[in-house]
Amino acid sequence: MNTKSVAVVALTVLATSPTRAEEPGAGNHVITNPDWVKKPTPETMLSVWPKAAMEKGIDGKAVISCEVSRQGVMKNCVVVSEFPAGAGFGQAAIAMTPQLLLSPMKVDGVPVDGGRVQMPLTFKDSGGSTFGTNPTLTIHRWTTAPTFAQVAAAYPKKARDKKLGGRVVLDCKLAAAGKLGDCIEFAAQPPGLNLGLAAKTLARYFTGPETVEGKSTKGMSTQIIVVFTPEMLNANIPTIGKPDWVALPTARDLAAALPTDNSLTGTARIRLDCAVVVEGRVEDCKIISEDPPAKGLGTKALELVKYFQLTVWSQEGLPTVGGRVTIPIRYELGAAPTSPKP
């Protein structure tokens, strides 16, 4: 089996707020001629090939568009096009993205979030291939996952001593009750830092769905990205990646938390800093800023924290529980208020 070369050029718009201070380089950015650290291989494409298409001997094409994190991880991918339509090659391409890695966009030499790549893929069987018997399941929302403290504790000594970070992809089988077993190191960058062994010790903390579309997930394969960043070595900087919201307050909830003050006009902005706790809920929130000040906006916004919930593991491969997240809330006074989008 073979694949055509991959060319990627596209544009992205950031949709959510960073978890700490505003990141450099936020805005619209173009990634041209990206540096691929790890590209698709025939083996990785075969592992996600739609089963029905493989059984019928159908080749296909897909174009997907993905955001790129500062760790070079592709996330929030969408299908731009696929052929034949409805054959599943678009979702197959998305399922393969955990196995890929490219160098992130940089601003003044510092890796930042804020790029988007568009990747065309051709699935073409040259003959003699067989399809894997275990389907691959992409899990975006884990029921449980390692906490910030658990990932920091697992940070391998060799990488810790050198203050280096890295990224691991584990390929695991789902067992009973959504737990993981038989995890193997699929890829680790950079090599030689024992990152794969460290990531395997964290696999026991993950719990995925027991069923999908009425079918048991037991025996299915799934892949997990685990990222170790040097910031984890400083307990005062809980790096948790960009937030993926599971639940948010409604417009009615937001309106109920707006003080009754006829003198308020224009745009009002509040930023809260909150701890992420079990199940991705937030608590211990502090008011970072409120504009206009001294109008009670921040105090009223604290009433909203019960409505917010994040995923317990970010798409970048970072923990959220045990970290802190910045929640921006904006009111266009006289119009519906807005909050972060999931």
N, C-alpha and C positions, 0 to 999 in steps of 0.2 A: 504494500500500500504506500502511496506517496501523497505529499501535500505540496501545494504551490507556495511560493515565498509569501511572506506576510509584509504588507506595507501599511503604515499607520499614520494618518494625519487627520486631526479633527479639532473641534472646539468644545469647551465646556463652560458651564455656569455653575458656580458654587451654590448649593441650596440650603446648607445648614451652617450654624455657627460653630467655630472651633470650641474645644472643651476648656481651654484656658484663655489667655489673652488673645486678641485678634492676631491671626497669623500673618506674616509678611507675604506679599504677593497675592492676596485675595483678590479675585476678580475674574475676568475672562482671559483665558490663555490658550495658546496653540502649542501643541507638542509636534514638532516636525523631526523626522529622522530619529525616532527614539532609539536608545541604546538598550537592546534586549539582553537581559542577563540570562534568561531562560526562555526559549521559544517552543512552540508546539512540536511534538515529534509524532511520527506515525503511530507509536504505541499509545501516546496519550489520547490521540484522536480516536483510536480504536476502542479505548476504554469507555468513551462516552457516546459512541455511535448509536443512534436510535435503533433499538432492537428490531422493530417491525421493518425498518428500511434495510437493515442488514440481512434479515431473513429473505427479503424480496430482491436483494441484490441492487438496491437503489443507491446511487451516488447523490450527492447534494452539495449545496453551497449556502453560506450564511455570512452576513455582515452584522457584527455587534459593536456597540458603542459603550465604553466604560470610563468611569472616573479613575484617576490614578492617585493613590495616597503617597505621602512622603516616604513610605517604606517601599514604594514601587509595586504595591498590590493593586490589582484591578478590582473595582467594586461598583455597585449600583449599575450593573450592566443591563442594557436593553437590546432587544433584537431590532435591527434596522431593516433587514430584509432576509428572506430565506427562499431557497428553491430546492425541490418542489415545495409549494406552500403547504403547510400543515404536516410536513413529514417529520418535524421535530429537530431539524438540524440547527435552528437558532438556539433553542434551549440546550442542545448538546454542546454548542460552542460556549455558552455561558457556564455550563457545568465544568468545562475544562479550565476556566480562568484561574482557579486556585493553584494550578500547576505552572502558571506562567509568572514571569517577573521581569520588570524593566526598570531602568534607572529613572528615578523620579525627576520632575522638573525642579530646577534650582533657581533661587533668586540670590544674587551676590554670593554664590557658592554654597548656599544653605538649602537642603532639600525641603520642599514645601508641598502641601496639597494644592490642587488647583489646575490640573491638566486633565484632558480627556483624550482617549485614543479610539480610533475606529479601526476595527480589525476584520478584514475579509478572510474567510477560511473555505477551503475546498476539500470536501470529503470524497475521496476517490479511491476505490478498491481496485488494486491491480491484480487481485486474485490470490487465493491461498490463505486468506485471512479467516479467523474464527472470532465469534463474538463472545465476550465474557458472560458467564452465567449469572453473575451477581450484578444487578443494576446499581448505578451510582446515584446517590441521593445528595442533593445540594441543600444544606441546612443553614438558613440565615438567622433563625431565632432559636437558640438553645434554651432549654428549660433551666439547666444549671451549667456553669462554666467556672474555670478557675478565677479566683479573686486576684486583685492587684498584689496583695501580700503573698499569695501562693506562687504567682509567677515570679515575683522578685526573689522569693526564697529558693526557687528552682534555677535561678540564673547560674549558668555553669561557671565554676571558679576560673577556668582559663580565660573566658570572655570577660568575667568580672575584673580580674587582675589587669587585663589590658584595656578595660573600659571600652569594650567593643560590643556592638549589637549585631543582630542578624535575624534571619527569617527561616522558618522550617515549615514544610508541608508534610503532614502525616496522612497516610492512607489507612483507614480503620474500618473494621466490620462492626456493624451495630448488633448488639446482643440483646438479651432480655431486658425489658423495662427501659429501653432506649439508651442503655449504657454502652460503652465502647470496649472492644476487645481486639486482639490481633492487630495492633497498630504497627505499621512499618514506616520507616523514614523514607519518604518519597524524594525529597530534595531539601538541602540545607545550604544556605549562603550566609557568610563565607564558610568554607569547610575548615575542619581542624579545630573547632572551638567546643566540641561536644554539645552543640545546640540541639541536635536530634535526640540525644539521650535525655536531655533536660525536658524537651517537649513531650517525650513519651511518659515521663513521670506525671505530667499534668493531664494526660488523657482520662484518668479515672475520675476527674472532676466534671467531665462533660456528661450531660444527659440530653438526648434528642427525643424526637417524637416516637411513640410506640407504634403508631399507625399513620399512614398517608393515603388519603382517598380510600379509606376502608381496608387497606392492605397492611399487614404487619411489616414493620421495617427490619425485623430480625433477619440477619444474613445479608442485608444490603451494605454496600460500601459507601463511605463518605470521606471527604477530605477536609482537613482542618489546617488553617494557617495559624501559626504561633509566632509572634514577633517579640524579640527581646530588644529593648532600647536602653542605651546607657543611662537615660533619665531615671530608669527604674532603680538605679543604684542610689539615688537620692530620694529618700522616703518623703521628702517635703515637696516633691514634684510628681504627683500621681498621674503618669501619662496613660490615658485611656482611649486615645483616638477620637475621631469625630463621632458625635452621637447619632445612633440610629433609633429613632423614636418608635416605641410600640404603642404608646397611648399619650394623648395630649388633651388639654382642656378644649371644650367646644367654644364657639363664639359666644354662646349664652353664658358659659362659665366665666369667660374673660370679661364680658360686660358686667356681670354681677360683682366683679372685683374692682370695678372702676369707681372711685369716690364720686359722690354727687356734688359737683362743683360747677356751676354755670360759667365760672370764669376760665375754665380750662378750654383752650382752643389749640388748633394745629396738631402737631405730632408729639406724642408722649412716648418716651422710651424708658424701660426698666431692664436692668441686668441683675440676675440672681446667681450666686455661686452656691452650689448644693453638693452634698455628699451622696454618692450612689451606693445604695444598700441592697439587701437581698431582693431578688427578682427584678432588679433594675429600678426599683423605686428610689425616690430622692427625699432627703431630709436634711436637717442641720443647715438650712439655707440662710445665706447672708445677702444683704442688699449691697451690690457693688456700686451701682449708680442709678439715679433716677432723674429724669429731665422732663418737665420742670421739677426743681427740688421743692421740698417743704410743702408738698400738696398731698402727702399720704399715699402716693402711688405705689411706692415700694412696699409699704406695710400691707396694703390691700393685695398686692401681687403675691405675698407670702401665703395667702389663703389658697392659691392655685396649686401649690406643690403636690398636693394629694392626687392630682390628675396626671402628673407626668410619670412616664416609665420608659426606660431604655432597654435595648437588648443587653444581655449579660455578657456578650462577647461581640466585639466590633468586627465589621467586615475587614478591617485592616489586620486583624489577628491580635488584638489587644484586649485585656480585661477591662470591664467597666466597674464592677462591684469593688468598692474600696477606694475608688478614685473620686474625683470631683468634676462637676460639669457646669459650664456656664449656660444659663438659660436666658436668652433675650426675648423680651416681650415688647411689642410696639402697638400703640393705639393711634389710629387716625381719628381724632376726636370729631364726632359727628358721623363716623363710618364704623364698620365692623372692625374690632380689634384683631390683631394677628399674632400668631405664636410660631415657633419653629415647625417646619413641615416634616412629617415622618419620612 
